[in-house]
Amino acid sequence: MQPYFYSVSEFIAMGDHGVYVWSCWAITVGIMFVFIWYSRRQRQALIKQLTIQQARQAQRSSKVNKSSAL
């Protein structure tokens, strides 16, 4: 059994298809990182919105409780 590539430079060149192959890899990995970053950002924004919403709801319920006690 013989190796397909005999050196690192042959592996990177991929038989003159290296530019296409490595650019596809780079684009794919880049898009995956963008999706991860975007998902984390959206999650943080959602958590912040829910925290604000809970605080407002707690304020409303405390106001209703105080007004009904009077």
PyMOL commands that set and color helices and strands:
alter all, ss='L'
color gray80, all
select helices_A, chain A and resi 8-13+18-69
alter helices_A, ss='H'
color red, helices_A
deselect
rebuild
show_as cartoon
